[in-house]
Each structure stands twice: as C-alpha cells, then as structure tokens.
Amino acid sequence: MKVALLREIDGPFEVVDVPDPAPDGKVLVRVRAAGVNFADVMVRRGRYPQMPELPTVLGSEVAGELEDGTRVMALTAGGGGYAELAAVDPSQVVPLPDHATFAEGAAFLLTFLTAFIPLTRQVRIGPGSRVLVTAAAGGVGSAAIQVAHGLGAAVVGLVGSREKIETCVSLGAEAAYLYDELPEDERFDVILDQVGGEVFAGSFARLRPLGTVIAVGSAAGAWQPVDPARIVGRNVALAGFYLGRLLRLDPELVGSAVGELLAFWQTGALAPLVGHELPLDAAEHAHELLESRRSVGKVVLVP
C-alpha cells in the first residue's frame, strides 16, 4: 500500500510503498479519505506535546470501507491515516451515514467531538447564551458554530481574514470579526478557544459573570499562566479539553457523544464543512493550507 511518510521534523512527505498493516486484533479500513488536523502540522514542526517516533505516518481520522464493503469512519490511535489502508481498533469504528460522503466522514469525528463534548458536558448553553468561537472558519470552529447554534445559542466567530466572515455567518453565526475588530462591549458566556497565546490570555476579560473559557488548542503559541485570583475575582472559569486523552480515560462518554452527534447530523442541523480535497501526494500542500490559515473547514486527503 502507499503511505505519505514523514521521516524527519520539518521534512517533506514521501509517498512510498510499504507492507499492508497486520490486523493484530484490529480491523482494516480501505481509506477513501483522511482528515488533516492542526495537530498533524504541530507534529511535523516538532511542536506537539506527545511527539511520535519518526519516521511516521500521520493522520488521526479516516473514512472508508471495511473488507465487506461497509462504509465507516474511524479514529486511528497513534496516526496512520495518510495511507491506502489503516488498521483501526474496532471500538473506534463508526458507521458512515448513507447521506454522507467519505470526505465528510473524514471531517466529522475529531472536529465535532472536540466541539460537542465541551459545549454539552463542560458548560451549559441554550437560548440566551452567547458563545465566541476562535479560528471559527476552520474544522473545529465550523463544527462549534453549528453545534452552539443548534443548541440555541447566539454565536460569534473570530477569524484571520475577511474572506472567512461569510463562511461563519453561513454556518449559523450571527456575526464574525477579525481578531482586532471584535467590538469592545461584546461579552460571552462561553469562549471556545483554539488559538492560545495572547488570544487566550485576553479571553477572560470578554466573559460575562460565571462565564467559561474552554481551551482546546494553542495554534498561535503556548497558553499563558492564569492567576487563580483573577478567576475567582471575575467569577469566571477555565476548562480544558483534549479528546485523545479522554478517549483513553472515558471511552464510554465519548461513545455516547458520538451517538448523540450522529442523531444530530441526521436532523440536518449540522454537516461537516470540507474545504479542500487533495491527493495523497499533496500532503505538504494540505499542511501549508492549515499553517497559512488559508483553509476553511476541513482539509482532506484522498488516497
């Protein structure tokens, strides 16, 4: 089978032939689409907290077919998605809805779980709630807009370019702004932040009383320390979410969230936004799209 192999930090991807994976208690998925996530970019740049041993095949989510032709989507623990075949733990395999494309399947699980679980388990939102989403036109951001809007909240997005504002509004946001143009008087009950750095640090001043910042990513730099006195004094909260560890610690919770999300998807209230579908040998270009912030929705590789 062919894989896009990463041999070294900052190195190119090489499409090479390798032996098919041995099942070893797993199921083999014929990959029709593989999701590209910012975590993959961080691994390639040597900035991911849990770096894999190199050389490696990246890719944490795929959609494709089992040997009997069943259409599925799946999470691939430890990578391996940038390939024609992926060996996946049976517990991480989810039926792909009939109405969904393989590209949509590869854009669904990680993004929507990362938005849905914190917005339904770590905070309460509904009619009257105001939710701010950073990196709002990306994979997780586009999912978070749809989830929060579907739960009845008013949603505002923050984006890095004006071209992305309309994307956010089309997904259900009442408004979207460039980072330095958010009106000074705007305050929120929940801020879902994927950016980190100064954006994260400034989020607490944007909360309503009893509001919560949910940190789910640090694409622009490490999270700055937060003084507990500031949290107490403002009557606000900080929550963190990391799907990979939650999958290991509480797989039943994640499984129940998957069931709820599939039902939500069937209603038409949400749908994965696929911005780019690229061949396996364009993995570097896929990463460039994410790094340059030029992508919208999810970038998907099609082996």
C-alpha positions as CSV (number, residue, x, y, z in Angstrom):
1,M,0.0,0.0,0.0
2,K,1.0,3.6,-0.4
3,V,1.5,6.0,2.5
4,A,2.7,9.6,2.9
5,L,5.7,9.1,5.2
6,L,7.2,11.8,7.4
7,R,10.9,10.9,8.0
8,E,12.0,14.0,10.0
9,I,10.9,17.2,11.7
10,D,10.2,19.9,9.0
11,G,10.8,17.3,6.3
12,P,8.8,16.6,3.2
13,F,6.2,13.8,2.9
14,E,7.3,10.9,0.8
15,V,4.7,8.7,-0.9
16,V,6.2,5.3,-0.6
17,D,5.1,1.7,-0.8
18,V,5.0,-0.2,2.5
19,P,3.6,-3.6,3.5
20,D,-0.1,-3.7,4.4
21,P,-0.7,-3.4,8.1
22,A,-1.3,-6.6,10.1
23,P,-4.7,-6.6,11.8
24,D,-3.4,-7.8,15.2
25,G,-6.9,-7.6,16.6
26,K,-7.8,-4.5,14.7
27,V,-9.9,-4.1,11.6
28,L,-8.6,-2.9,8.2
29,V,-10.2,0.2,6.6
30,R,-9.7,0.9,2.9
31,V,-9.1,4.6,3.3
32,R,-11.1,6.7,0.9
33,A,-10.4,10.0,2.7
34,A,-8.2,11.1,5.6
35,G,-8.7,14.2,7.7
36,V,-5.8,16.6,8.1
37,N,-5.7,18.3,11.5
38,F,-3.6,21.1,13.0
39,A,-2.1,18.6,15.4
40,D,-0.5,16.9,12.4
41,V,1.1,20.2,11.5
42,M,2.4,20.6,15.0
43,V,3.9,17.1,14.8
44,R,5.6,17.9,11.5
45,R,7.1,21.0,13.0
46,G,8.2,19.2,16.2
47,R,5.9,21.2,18.4
48,Y,3.4,18.6,19.5
49,P,3.5,17.7,23.3
50,Q,3.4,14.0,22.6
51,M,5.7,13.5,19.6
52,P,5.6,10.2,17.9
53,E,8.8,8.3,16.9
54,L,9.9,9.2,13.4
55,P,9.6,8.2,10.7
56,T,5.8,8.1,11.0
57,V,2.5,8.2,9.1
58,L,0.3,11.0,10.3
59,G,-3.5,11.1,10.3
60,S,-5.8,10.5,13.2
61,E,-9.1,10.1,11.4
62,V,-10.3,8.3,8.2
63,A,-13.3,7.3,6.3
64,G,-13.5,4.3,4.0
65,E,-14.7,0.7,3.7
66,L,-14.3,-2.4,5.6
67,E,-13.4,-5.6,3.8
68,D,-17.1,-6.5,3.4
69,G,-17.8,-3.1,1.8
70,T,-19.4,-1.4,4.9
71,R,-18.9,2.3,4.8
72,V,-17.3,3.6,8.0
73,M,-15.4,6.5,9.6
74,A,-12.8,5.9,12.3
75,L,-10.3,7.4,14.7
76,T,-6.8,6.0,14.3
77,A,-5.0,5.9,17.6
78,G,-1.3,6.9,17.0
79,G,-1.8,8.0,13.4
80,G,-1.6,6.0,10.2
81,G,-4.4,7.8,8.3
82,Y,-2.4,9.2,5.4
83,A,-2.4,5.8,3.7
84,E,-4.4,3.5,1.5
85,L,-5.1,1.1,4.4
86,A,-5.4,1.8,8.1
87,A,-5.6,-0.7,11.0
88,V,-8.1,0.6,13.5
89,D,-9.4,-0.6,16.9
90,P,-12.9,-1.9,16.4
91,S,-14.2,0.3,19.2
92,Q,-13.1,3.4,17.2
93,V,-15.1,2.5,14.0
94,V,-18.4,4.3,13.4
95,P,-20.9,3.6,10.6
96,L,-20.8,6.4,8.0
97,P,-24.3,7.7,7.3
98,D,-25.7,6.9,3.9
99,H,-26.1,10.6,3.1
100,A,-22.5,11.4,3.8
101,T,-19.5,11.4,1.5
102,F,-16.2,9.8,2.5
103,A,-14.7,13.3,2.7
104,E,-17.4,14.4,5.1
105,G,-16.8,11.3,7.2
106,A,-13.1,12.1,7.4
107,A,-14.0,15.6,8.5
108,F,-16.5,14.6,11.2
109,L,-15.3,12.7,14.3
110,L,-12.4,14.8,15.6
111,T,-13.8,18.2,14.8
112,F,-17.3,17.6,16.0
113,L,-16.4,15.7,19.1
114,T,-13.9,18.4,20.1
115,A,-16.7,21.0,19.8
116,F,-19.7,19.0,21.0
117,I,-18.3,17.4,24.2
118,P,-17.1,20.6,25.9
119,L,-20.2,22.5,24.8
120,T,-22.5,19.9,26.2
121,R,-20.6,18.4,29.2
122,Q,-18.3,21.2,30.5
123,V,-20.7,24.1,30.1
124,R,-24.4,24.7,29.7
125,I,-25.6,26.7,26.7
126,G,-29.0,27.3,25.2
127,P,-31.3,30.2,24.2
128,G,-29.9,33.4,25.7
129,S,-26.3,32.1,25.8
130,R,-23.6,33.9,23.8
131,V,-20.7,31.8,22.5
132,L,-17.5,33.1,21.0
133,V,-15.5,30.7,18.8
134,T,-11.9,31.5,17.7
135,A,-10.5,30.1,14.5
136,A,-14.1,29.9,13.6
137,A,-13.8,29.0,9.9
138,G,-11.6,26.0,10.5
139,G,-12.6,22.4,11.1
140,V,-13.3,22.6,14.9
141,G,-14.5,26.2,14.6
142,S,-17.0,25.4,11.8
143,A,-18.3,22.5,13.9
144,A,-18.5,24.6,17.1
145,I,-20.6,27.3,15.3
146,Q,-23.1,24.7,14.1
147,V,-23.3,22.8,17.5
148,A,-23.7,26.0,19.5
149,H,-26.3,27.4,17.1
150,G,-28.1,24.1,17.1
151,L,-28.4,24.2,20.8
152,G,-30.0,27.7,20.6
153,A,-27.1,29.9,21.5
154,A,-26.1,33.1,19.7
155,V,-22.7,32.5,18.2
156,V,-19.9,35.0,17.2
157,G,-16.8,33.9,15.3
158,L,-13.3,35.3,15.2
159,V,-11.3,34.8,12.0
160,G,-8.0,35.8,10.5
161,S,-9.2,37.1,7.2
162,R,-12.3,38.9,5.9
163,E,-12.9,36.2,3.3
164,K,-13.8,33.8,6.2
165,I,-16.5,36.1,7.7
166,E,-19.2,34.9,5.3
167,T,-18.3,31.3,5.9
168,C,-19.1,31.7,9.6
169,V,-22.4,33.5,9.0
170,S,-23.5,30.8,6.5
171,L,-22.9,28.2,9.2
172,G,-25.1,30.0,11.8
173,A,-23.0,32.7,13.4
174,E,-24.9,35.9,14.0
175,A,-21.6,37.8,13.2
176,A,-17.9,37.2,12.7
177,Y,-14.9,39.6,13.1
178,L,-11.2,39.8,12.6
179,Y,-9.4,39.3,15.9
180,D,-8.7,43.0,16.5
181,E,-12.1,44.2,15.4
182,L,-14.3,42.5,18.0
183,P,-16.5,45.3,19.5
184,E,-15.2,46.3,22.9
185,D,-18.6,45.9,24.6
186,E,-19.1,42.2,23.5
187,R,-19.2,39.7,26.4
188,F,-19.8,36.0,26.3
189,D,-20.9,33.1,28.4
190,V,-18.6,30.7,26.7
191,I,-15.4,31.2,24.7
192,L,-14.1,28.1,22.8
193,D,-10.5,28.9,22.0
194,Q,-8.2,27.1,19.7
195,V,-5.6,29.8,19.3
196,G,-3.8,30.1,22.6
197,G,-1.2,32.8,23.2
198,E,-2.4,36.3,23.6
199,V,-5.9,35.5,22.3
200,F,-6.3,33.0,25.2
201,A,-4.9,35.4,27.7
202,G,-7.3,38.2,26.7
203,S,-10.4,35.9,26.7
204,F,-11.2,36.2,30.3
205,A,-11.9,39.9,30.1
206,R,-14.5,39.1,27.5
207,L,-16.6,36.8,29.8
208,R,-19.9,37.5,31.4
209,P,-20.1,36.7,35.1
210,L,-20.0,32.9,35.6
211,G,-18.7,32.5,32.0
212,T,-16.1,29.9,30.9
213,V,-13.1,29.8,28.6
214,I,-12.6,26.4,27.1
215,A,-9.1,25.9,25.9
216,V,-8.9,23.2,23.1
217,G,-5.8,24.3,21.2
218,S,-2.8,26.5,21.1
219,A,-2.1,27.0,17.4
220,A,-0.6,30.5,17.9
221,G,1.5,29.7,20.9
222,A,1.5,28.3,24.4
223,W,-1.2,29.1,26.9
224,Q,-0.1,31.8,29.3
225,P,-0.4,31.1,33.0
226,V,-3.7,32.1,34.6
227,D,-3.7,33.5,38.1
228,P,-6.4,31.8,40.2
229,A,-7.1,35.1,41.9
230,R,-8.1,36.5,38.6
231,I,-10.5,33.6,38.0
232,V,-12.0,34.0,41.5
233,G,-12.2,37.8,41.3
234,R,-14.0,37.8,38.0
235,N,-16.4,34.9,38.9
236,V,-15.3,33.0,35.8
237,A,-13.9,29.6,34.9
238,L,-11.3,27.9,32.8
239,A,-11.9,24.4,31.3
240,G,-9.6,22.4,29.1
241,F,-10.4,19.7,26.5
242,Y,-8.1,17.1,24.9
243,L,-10.0,14.4,23.0
244,G,-7.1,12.0,22.8
245,R,-6.7,11.5,26.5
246,L,-10.5,11.5,27.1
247,L,-10.7,8.6,24.6
248,R,-8.4,6.6,26.8
249,L,-9.8,7.7,30.2
250,D,-13.6,7.6,29.4
251,P,-14.3,5.8,26.1
252,E,-18.0,5.3,27.1
253,L,-18.5,9.1,27.4
254,V,-17.0,9.6,24.0
255,G,-19.1,6.8,22.6
256,S,-22.3,8.3,23.9
257,A,-21.3,11.7,22.4
258,V,-20.8,10.0,19.1
259,G,-24.3,8.6,19.2
260,E,-25.8,12.0,20.0
261,L,-23.8,13.6,17.3
262,L,-24.9,11.1,14.7
263,A,-28.5,11.7,15.6
264,F,-27.9,15.5,15.4
265,W,-26.3,15.0,12.0
266,Q,-29.3,13.1,10.7
267,T,-31.6,16.0,11.5
268,G,-29.7,18.2,9.1
269,A,-28.8,20.7,11.9
270,L,-25.1,20.2,11.2
271,A,-22.8,19.0,8.5
272,P,-19.0,18.8,8.1
273,L,-17.5,21.6,6.1
274,V,-14.9,20.2,3.7
275,G,-12.9,23.0,2.2
276,H,-10.3,21.1,0.3
277,E,-9.9,17.5,-1.1
278,L,-6.3,16.7,-2.2
279,P,-4.5,13.6,-3.3
280,L,-2.1,11.8,-1.0
281,D,1.0,13.3,-2.7
282,A,-0.2,16.8,-1.9
283,A,0.1,16.3,1.9
284,E,2.6,19.1,2.1
285,H,0.2,21.5,0.4
286,A,-2.5,20.4,2.8
287,H,-0.3,21.3,5.7
288,E,0.6,24.6,4.0
289,L,-3.1,25.5,3.8
290,L,-3.5,25.0,7.5
291,E,-0.3,26.7,8.5
292,S,-1.0,29.8,6.3
293,R,-4.6,29.9,7.7
294,R,-5.9,29.9,4.1
295,S,-8.1,26.8,4.5
296,V,-11.8,26.8,5.6
297,G,-13.4,23.8,7.1
298,K,-11.5,20.6,7.0
299,V,-8.7,19.7,4.6
300,V,-9.0,16.1,3.5
301,L,-6.5,13.8,1.7
302,V,-7.9,11.3,-0.8
303,P,-5.6,8.3,-1.3
